[in-house]
Amino acid sequence: MPKLKTHKGAAKRFKFTGTGKLKRNKAYTSHILTKKSAKRKRNLRKGTMTDSSNVAQIKRLLPYG
């Protein structure tokens, strides 16, 4: 079997935690920030876990995670 290639776009967006869960950043933080409240922007800075419905697909993209 040849080595598998990592999907570099996914590698930049997702990180594995120590227990093997997938961590991601939240969306809606890049532009049009003036109409968003400070509380909303502050909460968007925090990372979150990837939804379980997407985990299997992302793990296929990151074979060595």
N, CA, C and O atoms as a Tripos MOL2 file, in Angstrom:
@<TRIPOS>MOLECULE
protein
  260   259    65     0     0
PROTEIN
NO_CHARGES

@<TRIPOS>ATOM
      1 N           0.8370   -1.1930    0.0000 N.3       1 MET1
      2 CA          0.0000    0.0000    0.0000 C.3       1 MET1
      3 C           0.8760    1.2490    0.0000 C.2       1 MET1
      4 O           1.8220    1.3380    0.7820 O.2       1 MET1
      5 N           0.5750    2.2050   -0.8600 N.am      2 PRO2
      6 CA          1.3080    3.4700   -0.8030 C.3       2 PRO2
      7 C           0.8410    4.3140    0.3800 C.2       2 PRO2
      8 O          -0.2050    4.0580    0.9770 O.2       2 PRO2
      9 N           1.6340    5.3140    0.6960 N.am      3 LYS3
     10 CA          1.2460    6.2320    1.7570 C.3       3 LYS3
     11 C           0.0340    7.0340    1.3010 C.2       3 LYS3
     12 O          -0.1280    7.3010    0.1100 O.2       3 LYS3
     13 N          -0.8100    7.4160    2.2400 N.am      4 LEU4
     14 CA         -1.9910    8.2300    1.9500 C.3       4 LEU4
     15 C          -1.6360    9.7000    2.0800 C.2       4 LEU4
     16 O          -0.8370   10.0870    2.9320 O.2       4 LEU4
     17 N          -2.2360   10.5080    1.2280 N.am      5 LYS5
     18 CA         -1.9850   11.9430    1.3020 C.3       5 LYS5
     19 C          -2.9890   12.6090    2.2360 C.2       5 LYS5
     20 O          -4.1800   12.3000    2.2120 O.2       5 LYS5
     21 N          -2.4900   13.5230    3.0540 N.am      6 THR6
     22 CA         -3.3300   14.3340    3.9220 C.3       6 THR6
     23 C          -3.9690   15.4330    3.0960 C.2       6 THR6
     24 O          -3.3090   16.0460    2.2580 O.2       6 THR6
     25 N          -5.2510   15.6860    3.3260 N.am      7 HIS7
     26 CA         -5.9410   16.8020    2.6770 C.3       7 HIS7
     27 C          -5.5150   18.0780    3.3930 C.2       7 HIS7
     28 O          -5.9140   18.3160    4.5330 O.2       7 HIS7
     29 N          -4.6970   18.9060    2.7220 N.am      8 LYS8
     30 CA         -4.0570   20.0380    3.3950 C.3       8 LYS8
     31 C          -5.0620   21.1030    3.8230 C.2       8 LYS8
     32 O          -4.8500   21.7760    4.8310 O.2       8 LYS8
     33 N          -6.1550   21.2670    3.0720 N.am      9 GLY9
     34 CA         -7.1850   22.2270    3.4820 C.3       9 GLY9
     35 C          -7.8270   21.8180    4.7960 C.2       9 GLY9
     36 O          -8.0800   22.6560    5.6620 O.2       9 GLY9
     37 N          -8.0920   20.5190    4.9410 N.am     10 ALA10
     38 CA         -8.6830   20.0200    6.1850 C.3      10 ALA10
     39 C          -7.6770   20.0900    7.3260 C.2      10 ALA10
     40 O          -8.0490   20.3650    8.4660 O.2      10 ALA10
     41 N          -6.4090   19.8430    7.0270 N.am     11 ALA11
     42 CA         -5.3790   19.8620    8.0680 C.3      11 ALA11
     43 C          -5.2380   21.2510    8.6800 C.2      11 ALA11
     44 O          -4.9110   21.3760    9.8600 O.2      11 ALA11
     45 N          -5.4810   22.2970    7.8900 N.am     12 LYS12
     46 CA         -5.3850   23.6610    8.3920 C.3      12 LYS12
     47 C          -6.6070   24.0490    9.2170 C.2      12 LYS12
     48 O          -6.5370   24.9800   10.0200 O.2      12 LYS12
     49 N          -7.7150   23.3580    9.0330 N.am     13 ARG13
     50 CA         -8.9690   23.7400    9.6870 C.3      13 ARG13
     51 C          -9.2950   22.9220   10.9280 C.2      13 ARG13
     52 O         -10.0060   23.4030   11.8110 O.2      13 ARG13
     53 N          -8.7930   21.7030   11.0100 N.am     14 PHE14
     54 CA         -9.1580   20.8110   12.1040 C.3      14 PHE14
     55 C          -7.9170   20.3070   12.8240 C.2      14 PHE14
     56 O          -6.8830   20.0520   12.2060 O.2      14 PHE14
     57 N          -8.0370   20.1670   14.1530 N.am     15 LYS15
     58 CA         -6.9590   19.6110   14.9610 C.3      15 LYS15
     59 C          -7.5560   18.5180   15.8320 C.2      15 LYS15
     60 O          -8.7100   18.6120   16.2510 O.2      15 LYS15
     61 N          -6.7710   17.4790   16.1060 N.am     16 PHE16
     62 CA         -7.2030   16.4140   16.9940 C.3      16 PHE16
     63 C          -6.8350   16.7710   18.4270 C.2      16 PHE16
     64 O          -5.7510   17.2920   18.6890 O.2      16 PHE16
     65 N          -7.7470   16.4860   19.3500 N.am     17 THR17
     66 CA         -7.4410   16.6530   20.7570 C.3      17 THR17
     67 C          -6.6800   15.4160   21.2320 C.2      17 THR17
     68 O          -6.4970   14.4680   20.4690 O.2      17 THR17
     69 N          -6.2450   15.4240   22.4660 N.am     18 GLY18
     70 CA         -5.5010   14.2930   22.9980 C.3      18 GLY18
     71 C          -6.3090   13.0140   23.0490 C.2      18 GLY18
     72 O          -5.7480   11.9220   22.9590 O.2      18 GLY18
     73 N          -7.6260   13.1330   23.1930 N.am     19 THR19
     74 CA         -8.4860   11.9530   23.2610 C.3      19 THR19
     75 C          -9.0140   11.5320   21.8980 C.2      19 THR19
     76 O          -9.7740   10.5690   21.8030 O.2      19 THR19
     77 N          -8.6160   12.2480   20.8240 N.am     20 GLY20
     78 CA         -9.0080   11.8550   19.4790 C.3      20 GLY20
     79 C         -10.2180   12.5640   18.9240 C.2      20 GLY20
     80 O         -10.6580   12.2550   17.8170 O.2      20 GLY20
     81 N         -10.7730   13.5200   19.6740 N.am     21 LYS21
     82 CA        -11.8990   14.2980   19.1550 C.3      21 LYS21
     83 C         -11.3650   15.3510   18.1910 C.2      21 LYS21
     84 O         -10.1710   15.6480   18.1830 O.2      21 LYS21
     85 N         -12.2630   15.9170   17.3720 N.am     22 LEU22
     86 CA        -11.8660   16.9270   16.3930 C.3      22 LEU22
     87 C         -12.2850   18.3090   16.8580 C.2      22 LEU22
     88 O         -13.4360   18.5350   17.2330 O.2      22 LEU22
     89 N         -11.3290   19.2320   16.8280 N.am     23 LYS23
     90 CA        -11.5420   20.6080   17.2410 C.3      23 LYS23
     91 C         -11.5930   21.4740   15.9870 C.2      23 LYS23
     92 O         -10.8850   21.2040   15.0180 O.2      23 LYS23
     93 N         -12.4280   22.5170   16.0000 N.am     24 ARG24
     94 CA        -12.5230   23.4190   14.8530 C.3      24 ARG24
     95 C         -12.7370   24.8440   15.3340 C.2      24 ARG24
     96 O         -13.1140   25.0750   16.4830 O.2      24 ARG24
     97 N         -12.4930   25.7930   14.4420 N.am     25 ASN25
     98 CA        -12.8030   27.1850   14.7330 C.3      25 ASN25
     99 C         -14.1890   27.5100   14.2240 C.2      25 ASN25
    100 O         -14.7030   26.8280   13.3370 O.2      25 ASN25
    101 N         -14.7990   28.5440   14.7750 N.am     26 LYS26
    102 CA        -16.1330   28.9380   14.3690 C.3      26 LYS26
    103 C         -16.0770   29.8290   13.1310 C.2      26 LYS26
    104 O         -15.0660   30.4810   12.8680 O.2      26 LYS26
    105 N         -17.1550   29.8480   12.3880 N.am     27 ALA27
    106 CA        -17.2640   30.6520   11.1750 C.3      27 ALA27
    107 C         -17.7540   32.0630   11.5260 C.2      27 ALA27
    108 O         -18.0240   32.3640   12.6880 O.2      27 ALA27
    109 N         -17.8640   32.9120   10.5150 N.am     28 TYR28
    110 CA        -18.4310   34.2730   10.6200 C.3      28 TYR28
    111 C         -17.5410   35.2270   11.3960 C.2      28 TYR28
    112 O         -18.0490   36.1020   12.0970 O.2      28 TYR28
    113 N         -16.2130   35.0800   11.2910 N.am     29 THR29
    114 CA        -15.3230   35.9840   12.0210 C.3      29 THR29
    115 C         -14.4590   36.8300   11.1040 C.2      29 THR29
    116 O         -13.6460   37.6130   11.5940 O.2      29 THR29
    117 N         -14.6050   36.7030    9.7780 N.am     30 SER30
    118 CA        -13.6090   37.3160    8.9030 C.3      30 SER30
    119 C         -13.9520   38.7300    8.4480 C.2      30 SER30
    120 O         -13.0440   39.5400    8.2580 O.2      30 SER30
    121 N         -15.2210   39.0530    8.2680 N.am     31 HIS31
    122 CA        -15.5730   40.3970    7.8030 C.3      31 HIS31
    123 C         -16.9850   40.7440    8.2410 C.2      31 HIS31
    124 O         -17.6950   39.9100    8.8030 O.2      31 HIS31
    125 N         -17.3920   41.9970    7.9760 N.am     32 ILE32
    126 CA        -18.6770   42.5650    8.4170 C.3      32 ILE32
    127 C         -18.8130   42.3970    9.9380 C.2      32 ILE32
    128 O         -19.8040   41.8640   10.4380 O.2      32 ILE32
    129 N         -17.7930   42.8670   10.6480 N.am     33 LEU33
    130 CA        -17.7730   42.6950   12.0980 C.3      33 LEU33
    131 C         -18.4260   43.8560   12.8420 C.2      33 LEU33
    132 O         -18.6690   43.7590   14.0450 O.2      33 LEU33
    133 N         -18.7180   44.9670   12.1330 N.am     34 THR34
    134 CA        -19.2420   46.1430   12.8230 C.3      34 THR34
    135 C         -20.6500   45.9140   13.3550 C.2      34 THR34
    136 O         -21.0100   46.4500   14.4020 O.2      34 THR34
    137 N         -21.4430   45.1290   12.6490 N.am     35 LYS35
    138 CA        -22.8250   44.9010   13.1040 C.3      35 LYS35
    139 C         -22.9360   43.7800   14.1280 C.2      35 LYS35
    140 O         -24.0140   43.5650   14.6830 O.2      35 LYS35
    141 N         -21.8540   43.0660   14.3890 N.am     36 LYS36
    142 CA        -21.8820   41.9860   15.3660 C.3      36 LYS36
    143 C         -21.4980   42.5370   16.7350 C.2      36 LYS36
    144 O         -20.5830   43.3520   16.8540 O.2      36 LYS36
    145 N         -22.2010   42.0860   17.7560 N.am     37 SER37
    146 CA        -21.9340   42.5840   19.1010 C.3      37 SER37
    147 C         -20.5840   42.0640   19.6070 C.2      37 SER37
    148 O         -20.0550   41.0700   19.1090 O.2      37 SER37
    149 N         -20.0520   42.7550   20.5980 N.am     38 ALA38
    150 CA        -18.7760   42.3450   21.1820 C.3      38 ALA38
    151 C         -18.8970   40.9620   21.8050 C.2      38 ALA38
    152 O         -17.9610   40.1660   21.7300 O.2      38 ALA38
    153 N         -20.0350   40.6690   22.4170 N.am     39 LYS39
    154 CA        -20.2550   39.3570   23.0230 C.3      39 LYS39
    155 C         -20.2400   38.2630   21.9640 C.2      39 LYS39
    156 O         -19.6530   37.2000   22.1640 O.2      39 LYS39
    157 N         -20.8920   38.5340   20.8340 N.am     40 ARG40
    158 CA        -20.9340   37.5340   19.7580 C.3      40 ARG40
    159 C         -19.5480   37.2880   19.1860 C.2      40 ARG40
    160 O         -19.1640   36.1410   18.9580 O.2      40 ARG40
    161 N         -18.7910   38.3640   18.9500 N.am     41 LYS41
    162 CA        -17.4360   38.2180   18.4040 C.3      41 LYS41
    163 C         -16.5190   37.4980   19.3880 C.2      41 LYS41
    164 O         -15.6720   36.7040   18.9790 O.2      41 LYS41
    165 N         -16.6800   37.7660   20.6570 N.am     42 ARG42
    166 CA        -15.8740   37.1110   21.6880 C.3      42 ARG42
    167 C         -16.1500   35.6120   21.7140 C.2      42 ARG42
    168 O         -15.2220   34.8120   21.8380 O.2      42 ARG42
    169 N         -17.4150   35.2280   21.5970 N.am     43 ASN43
    170 CA        -17.7630   33.8080   21.5960 C.3      43 ASN43
    171 C         -17.3280   33.1130   20.3170 C.2      43 ASN43
    172 O         -17.0740   31.9090   20.3340 O.2      43 ASN43
    173 N         -17.2360   33.8390   19.2080 N.am     44 LEU44
    174 CA        -16.7850   33.2440   17.9550 C.3      44 LEU44
    175 C         -15.2880   32.9520   17.9810 C.2      44 LEU44
    176 O         -14.8130   32.1230   17.2040 O.2      44 LEU44
    177 N         -14.5320   33.6200   18.8620 N.am     45 ARG45
    178 CA        -13.0910   33.3710   18.9580 C.3      45 ARG45
    179 C         -12.7910   32.0010   19.5440 C.2      45 ARG45
    180 O         -11.7410   31.4230   19.2650 O.2      45 ARG45
    181 N         -13.6920   31.4860   20.3440 N.am     46 LYS46
    182 CA        -13.4570   30.2170   21.0220 C.3      46 LYS46
    183 C         -13.6140   29.0470   20.0460 C.2      46 LYS46
    184 O         -14.4700   29.0690   19.1620 O.2      46 LYS46
    185 N         -12.7890   28.0520   20.2210 N.am     47 GLY47
    186 CA        -12.9200   26.8470   19.4110 C.3      47 GLY47
    187 C         -14.0700   25.9980   19.9060 C.2      47 GLY47
    188 O         -14.6060   26.2290   20.9900 O.2      47 GLY47
    189 N         -14.4470   25.0110   19.1020 N.am     48 THR48
    190 CA        -15.5170   24.1070   19.4840 C.3      48 THR48
    191 C         -15.2510   22.7400   18.8780 C.2      48 THR48
    192 O         -14.3630   22.5890   18.0390 O.2      48 THR48
    193 N         -16.0160   21.7520   19.2990 N.am     49 MET49
    194 CA        -15.8600   20.4020   18.7690 C.3      49 MET49
    195 C         -16.6430   20.2580   17.4710 C.2      49 MET49
    196 O         -17.6890   20.8810   17.2890 O.2      49 MET49
    197 N         -16.1250   19.4350   16.5780 N.am     50 THR50
    198 CA        -16.8060   19.1540   15.3210 C.3      50 THR50
    199 C         -18.0030   18.2490   15.5870 C.2      50 THR50
    200 O         -17.9390   17.3520   16.4280 O.2      50 THR50
    201 N         -19.0930   18.4890   14.8670 N.am     51 ASP51
    202 CA        -20.3000   17.6980   15.0300 C.3      51 ASP51
    203 C         -20.0480   16.2410   14.6420 C.2      51 ASP51
    204 O         -19.2900   15.9590   13.7140 O.2      51 ASP51
    205 N         -20.6830   15.3320   15.3540 N.am     52 SER52
    206 CA        -20.4220   13.9070   15.1450 C.3      52 SER52
    207 C         -20.8080   13.4300   13.7510 C.2      52 SER52
    208 O         -20.2720   12.4320   13.2700 O.2      52 SER52
    209 N         -21.7430   14.1380   13.0890 N.am     53 SER53
    210 CA        -22.1560   13.7250   11.7440 C.3      53 SER53
    211 C         -21.0630   13.9660   10.7080 C.2      53 SER53
    212 O         -21.1110   13.3850    9.6240 O.2      53 SER53
    213 N         -20.0870   14.8040   11.0160 N.am     54 ASN54
    214 CA        -19.0150   15.1230   10.0710 C.3      54 ASN54
    215 C         -17.6920   14.4480   10.4010 C.2      54 ASN54
    216 O         -16.7620   14.4900    9.5950 O.2      54 ASN54
    217 N         -17.5920   13.8320   11.5610 N.am     55 VAL55
    218 CA        -16.2990   13.3400   12.0380 C.3      55 VAL55
    219 C         -15.7240   12.2610   11.1310 C.2      55 VAL55
    220 O         -14.5290   12.2840   10.8390 O.2      55 VAL55
    221 N         -16.5440   11.3150   10.6790 N.am     56 ALA56
    222 CA        -16.0380   10.2060    9.8630 C.3      56 ALA56
    223 C         -15.4490   10.7190    8.5550 C.2      56 ALA56
    224 O         -14.4060   10.2350    8.1160 O.2      56 ALA56
    225 N         -16.1010   11.6860    7.9330 N.am     57 GLN57
    226 CA        -15.6050   12.2340    6.6690 C.3      57 GLN57
    227 C         -14.2850   12.9700    6.8790 C.2      57 GLN57
    228 O         -13.3720   12.8390    6.0640 O.2      57 GLN57
    229 N         -14.1730   13.7330    7.9480 N.am     58 ILE58
    230 CA        -12.9470   14.5010    8.2010 C.3      58 ILE58
    231 C         -11.7970   13.5580    8.5520 C.2      58 ILE58
    232 O         -10.6540   13.8090    8.1690 O.2      58 ILE58
    233 N         -12.0850   12.4910    9.2660 N.am     59 LYS59
    234 CA        -11.0370   11.5460    9.6050 C.3      59 LYS59
    235 C         -10.4890   10.8380    8.3630 C.2      59 LYS59
    236 O          -9.3280   10.4300    8.3400 O.2      59 LYS59
    237 N         -11.3150   10.6940    7.3430 N.am     60 ARG60
    238 CA        -10.8240   10.1610    6.0730 C.3      60 ARG60
    239 C          -9.8660   11.1260    5.4080 C.2      60 ARG60
    240 O          -8.9160   10.7020    4.7510 O.2      60 ARG60
    241 N         -10.1060   12.4340    5.5710 N.am     61 LEU61
    242 CA         -9.2290   13.4310    4.9640 C.3      61 LEU61
    243 C          -7.9020   13.5600    5.7130 C.2      61 LEU61
    244 O          -6.9000   14.0020    5.1500 O.2      61 LEU61
    245 N          -7.9100   13.1680    6.9940 N.am     62 LEU62
    246 CA         -6.7140   13.2830    7.8390 C.3      62 LEU62
    247 C          -6.3150   11.8930    8.3140 C.2      62 LEU62
    248 O          -6.5660   11.5420    9.4670 O.2      62 LEU62
    249 N          -5.7040   11.1020    7.4540 N.am     63 PRO63
    250 CA         -5.4510    9.6900    7.7890 C.3      63 PRO63
    251 C          -4.4400    9.5010    8.9160 C.2      63 PRO63
    252 O          -4.4450    8.4470    9.5510 O.2      63 PRO63
    253 N          -3.5880   10.4610    9.1850 N.am     64 TYR64
    254 CA         -2.5450   10.2900   10.2000 C.3      64 TYR64
    255 C          -2.7890   11.1610   11.4090 C.2      64 TYR64
    256 O          -1.8460   11.4990   12.1240 O.2      64 TYR64
    257 N          -4.0380   11.5340   11.6560 N.am     65 GLY65
    258 CA         -4.3860   12.4240   12.7730 C.3      65 GLY65
    259 C          -4.3800   11.7260   14.0970 C.2      65 GLY65
    260 O          -4.6530   12.3490   15.1240 O.2      65 GLY65
@<TRIPOS>BOND
     1     1     2 1
     2     2     3 1
     3     3     4 2
     4     3     5 am
     5     5     6 1
     6     6     7 1
     7     7     8 2
     8     7     9 am
     9     9    10 1
    10    10    11 1
    11    11    12 2
    12    11    13 am
    13    13    14 1
    14    14    15 1
    15    15    16 2
    16    15    17 am
    17    17    18 1
    18    18    19 1
    19    19    20 2
    20    19    21 am
    21    21    22 1
    22    22    23 1
    23    23    24 2
    24    23    25 am
    25    25    26 1
    26    26    27 1
    27    27    28 2
    28    27    29 am
    29    29    30 1
    30    30    31 1
    31    31    32 2
    32    31    33 am
    33    33    34 1
    34    34    35 1
    35    35    36 2
    36    35    37 am
    37    37    38 1
    38    38    39 1
    39    39    40 2
    40    39    41 am
    41    41    42 1
    42    42    43 1
    43    43    44 2
    44    43    45 am
    45    45    46 1
    46    46    47 1
    47    47    48 2
    48    47    49 am
    49    49    50 1
    50    50    51 1
    51    51    52 2
    52    51    53 am
    53    53    54 1
    54    54    55 1
    55    55    56 2
    56    55    57 am
    57    57    58 1
    58    58    59 1
    59    59    60 2
    60    59    61 am
    61    61    62 1
    62    62    63 1
    63    63    64 2
    64    63    65 am
    65    65    66 1
    66    66    67 1
    67    67    68 2
    68    67    69 am
    69    69    70 1
    70    70    71 1
    71    71    72 2
    72    71    73 am
    73    73    74 1
    74    74    75 1
    75    75    76 2
    76    75    77 am
    77    77    78 1
    78    78    79 1
    79    79    80 2
    80    79    81 am
    81    81    82 1
    82    82    83 1
    83    83    84 2
    84    83    85 am
    85    85    86 1
    86    86    87 1
    87    87    88 2
    88    87    89 am
    89    89    90 1
    90    90    91 1
    91    91    92 2
    92    91    93 am
    93    93    94 1
    94    94    95 1
    95    95    96 2
    96    95    97 am
    97    97    98 1
    98    98    99 1
    99    99   100 2
   100    99   101 am
   101   101   102 1
   102   102   103 1
   103   103   104 2
   104   103   105 am
   105   105   106 1
   106   106   107 1
   107   107   108 2
   108   107   109 am
   109   109   110 1
   110   110   111 1
   111   111   112 2
   112   111   113 am
   113   113   114 1
   114   114   115 1
   115   115   116 2
   116   115   117 am
   117   117   118 1
   118   118   119 1
   119   119   120 2
   120   119   121 am
   121   121   122 1
   122   122   123 1
   123   123   124 2
   124   123   125 am
   125   125   126 1
   126   126   127 1
   127   127   128 2
   128   127   129 am
   129   129   130 1
   130   130   131 1
   131   131   132 2
   132   131   133 am
   133   133   134 1
   134   134   135 1
   135   135   136 2
   136   135   137 am
   137   137   138 1
   138   138   139 1
   139   139   140 2
   140   139   141 am
   141   141   142 1
   142   142   143 1
   143   143   144 2
   144   143   145 am
   145   145   146 1
   146   146   147 1
   147   147   148 2
   148   147   149 am
   149   149   150 1
   150   150   151 1
   151   151   152 2
   152   151   153 am
   153   153   154 1
   154   154   155 1
   155   155   156 2
   156   155   157 am
   157   157   158 1
   158   158   159 1
   159   159   160 2
   160   159   161 am
   161   161   162 1
   162   162   163 1
   163   163   164 2
   164   163   165 am
   165   165   166 1
   166   166   167 1
   167   167   168 2
   168   167   169 am
   169   169   170 1
   170   170   171 1
   171   171   172 2
   172   171   173 am
   173   173   174 1
   174   174   175 1
   175   175   176 2
   176   175   177 am
   177   177   178 1
   178   178   179 1
   179   179   180 2
   180   179   181 am
   181   181   182 1
   182   182   183 1
   183   183   184 2
   184   183   185 am
   185   185   186 1
   186   186   187 1
   187   187   188 2
   188   187   189 am
   189   189   190 1
   190   190   191 1
   191   191   192 2
   192   191   193 am
   193   193   194 1
   194   194   195 1
   195   195   196 2
   196   195   197 am
   197   197   198 1
   198   198   199 1
   199   199   200 2
   200   199   201 am
   201   201   202 1
   202   202   203 1
   203   203   204 2
   204   203   205 am
   205   205   206 1
   206   206   207 1
   207   207   208 2
   208   207   209 am
   209   209   210 1
   210   210   211 1
   211   211   212 2
   212   211   213 am
   213   213   214 1
   214   214   215 1
   215   215   216 2
   216   215   217 am
   217   217   218 1
   218   218   219 1
   219   219   220 2
   220   219   221 am
   221   221   222 1
   222   222   223 1
   223   223   224 2
   224   223   225 am
   225   225   226 1
   226   226   227 1
   227   227   228 2
   228   227   229 am
   229   229   230 1
   230   230   231 1
   231   231   232 2
   232   231   233 am
   233   233   234 1
   234   234   235 1
   235   235   236 2
   236   235   237 am
   237   237   238 1
   238   238   239 1
   239   239   240 2
   240   239   241 am
   241   241   242 1
   242   242   243 1
   243   243   244 2
   244   243   245 am
   245   245   246 1
   246   246   247 1
   247   247   248 2
   248   247   249 am
   249   249   250 1
   250   250   251 1
   251   251   252 2
   252   251   253 am
   253   253   254 1
   254   254   255 1
   255   255   256 2
   256   255   257 am
   257   257   258 1
   258   258   259 1
   259   259   260 2
@<TRIPOS>SUBSTRUCTURE
     1 MET1         2 RESIDUE 1 A MET
     2 PRO2         6 RESIDUE 1 A PRO
     3 LYS3        10 RESIDUE 1 A LYS
     4 LEU4        14 RESIDUE 1 A LEU
     5 LYS5        18 RESIDUE 1 A LYS
     6 THR6        22 RESIDUE 1 A THR
     7 HIS7        26 RESIDUE 1 A HIS
     8 LYS8        30 RESIDUE 1 A LYS
     9 GLY9        34 RESIDUE 1 A GLY
    10 ALA10       38 RESIDUE 1 A ALA
    11 ALA11       42 RESIDUE 1 A ALA
    12 LYS12       46 RESIDUE 1 A LYS
    13 ARG13       50 RESIDUE 1 A ARG
    14 PHE14       54 RESIDUE 1 A PHE
    15 LYS15       58 RESIDUE 1 A LYS
    16 PHE16       62 RESIDUE 1 A PHE
    17 THR17       66 RESIDUE 1 A THR
    18 GLY18       70 RESIDUE 1 A GLY
    19 THR19       74 RESIDUE 1 A THR
    20 GLY20       78 RESIDUE 1 A GLY
    21 LYS21       82 RESIDUE 1 A LYS
    22 LEU22       86 RESIDUE 1 A LEU
    23 LYS23       90 RESIDUE 1 A LYS
    24 ARG24       94 RESIDUE 1 A ARG
    25 ASN25       98 RESIDUE 1 A ASN
    26 LYS26      102 RESIDUE 1 A LYS
    27 ALA27      106 RESIDUE 1 A ALA
    28 TYR28      110 RESIDUE 1 A TYR
    29 THR29      114 RESIDUE 1 A THR
    30 SER30      118 RESIDUE 1 A SER
    31 HIS31      122 RESIDUE 1 A HIS
    32 ILE32      126 RESIDUE 1 A ILE
    33 LEU33      130 RESIDUE 1 A LEU
    34 THR34      134 RESIDUE 1 A THR
    35 LYS35      138 RESIDUE 1 A LYS
    36 LYS36      142 RESIDUE 1 A LYS
    37 SER37      146 RESIDUE 1 A SER
    38 ALA38      150 RESIDUE 1 A ALA
    39 LYS39      154 RESIDUE 1 A LYS
    40 ARG40      158 RESIDUE 1 A ARG
    41 LYS41      162 RESIDUE 1 A LYS
    42 ARG42      166 RESIDUE 1 A ARG
    43 ASN43      170 RESIDUE 1 A ASN
    44 LEU44      174 RESIDUE 1 A LEU
    45 ARG45      178 RESIDUE 1 A ARG
    46 LYS46      182 RESIDUE 1 A LYS
    47 GLY47      186 RESIDUE 1 A GLY
    48 THR48      190 RESIDUE 1 A THR
    49 MET49      194 RESIDUE 1 A MET
    50 THR50      198 RESIDUE 1 A THR
    51 ASP51      202 RESIDUE 1 A ASP
    52 SER52      206 RESIDUE 1 A SER
    53 SER53      210 RESIDUE 1 A SER
    54 ASN54      214 RESIDUE 1 A ASN
    55 VAL55      218 RESIDUE 1 A VAL
    56 ALA56      222 RESIDUE 1 A ALA
    57 GLN57      226 RESIDUE 1 A GLN
    58 ILE58      230 RESIDUE 1 A ILE
    59 LYS59      234 RESIDUE 1 A LYS
    60 ARG60      238 RESIDUE 1 A ARG
    61 LEU61      242 RESIDUE 1 A LEU
    62 LEU62      246 RESIDUE 1 A LEU
    63 PRO63      250 RESIDUE 1 A PRO
    64 TYR64      254 RESIDUE 1 A TYR
    65 GLY65      258 RESIDUE 1 A GLY
